[in-house]
Amino acid sequence: MQVLAVVGFGVLLGFIGLTMTRNLFGYVDAEARRLARNPWNRVWGVPDRDPAEVRQDVGFTVARFLVGGAVLLLGAAAVIGGIVLLVSGPLD
């Protein structure tokens, strides 16, 4: 059961990382809209920006690929670790 939990968690992490990296289901578009019209921007005196401008920003793109890639790799590591545990036998 622990092995299946590790593999399932790894698949979930991998799917979230893939969603963040490849803009599946419009995740990146929604995040860009949220960042463009963040209420804290008004508090700090930053004007609202166009979501397309936010998506084209180098910092946004680099952060998206770094975070999404890291989550994707963590998911892959969890799946591989679960498979190794499954092949190696019980944890007891």
C-alpha positions in Angstrom: 0.0 0.0 0.0 2.9 2.4 0.8 4.4 1.7 -2.6 1.1 2.5 -4.4 0.8 5.7 -2.4 4.3 6.8 -3.4 3.7 6.0 -7.1 0.3 7.8 -7.0 1.8 10.8 -5.3 4.6 10.9 -7.9 2.1 10.7 -10.8 0.2 13.6 -9.2 3.3 15.7 -8.8 4.4 14.9 -12.3 1.0 15.9 -13.7 1.1 19.2 -11.8 4.6 19.9 -13.1 3.6 19.1 -16.6 0.6 21.3 -16.3 2.7 24.2 -15.1 5.4 23.7 -17.7 3.3 23.1 -20.8 0.3 25.3 -20.1 -2.2 22.5 -20.0 -5.8 23.5 -19.3 -4.9 27.2 -19.4 -3.0 27.1 -16.1 -0.4 29.7 -17.2 -3.0 32.0 -18.8 -4.9 32.0 -15.5 -1.8 32.6 -13.5 -0.8 35.5 -15.7 -4.2 37.0 -15.3 -4.0 36.7 -11.6 -0.6 38.3 -11.4 -1.5 41.1 -13.8 -4.4 42.2 -11.7 -3.1 41.4 -8.2 -4.7 43.6 -5.5 -1.3 44.0 -3.9 0.0 45.8 -7.0 -2.3 48.8 -6.2 -1.0 48.8 -2.6 2.6 49.0 -3.8 1.7 51.5 -6.6 2.4 49.1 -9.5 -0.1 49.7 -12.3 -2.2 46.9 -13.7 -0.6 45.2 -16.7 -1.9 43.2 -19.6 -1.8 39.4 -19.0 -0.1 38.9 -22.3 2.6 41.3 -21.2 3.1 39.3 -18.0 3.3 36.0 -19.9 6.0 37.5 -22.2 8.1 38.7 -19.3 11.4 36.8 -19.0 11.1 36.4 -15.2 7.7 34.8 -15.5 8.8 32.4 -18.1 12.0 31.4 -16.3 10.1 31.0 -13.0 7.4 28.9 -14.7 9.9 26.5 -16.2 12.1 26.2 -13.1 9.2 25.5 -10.7 7.3 23.4 -13.2 10.4 21.4 -14.1 11.3 20.9 -10.5 7.9 19.6 -9.6 7.9 17.4 -12.7 11.3 15.9 -11.7 10.2 15.4 -8.1 7.2 13.5 -9.4 9.4 11.4 -11.7 11.7 10.6 -8.8 8.8 9.5 -6.6 7.5 7.2 -9.3 10.9 5.7 -9.9 11.4 5.3 -6.1 8.0 3.6 -5.9 8.9 1.2 -8.7 12.2 0.4 -7.0 10.4 -0.3 -3.7 7.9 -2.4 -5.5 10.7 -4.5 -7.2 12.9 -4.7 -4.1 10.2 -6.3 -1.9 8.4 -5.4 1.4 9.5 -2.4 3.5 9.5 -4.4 6.7 
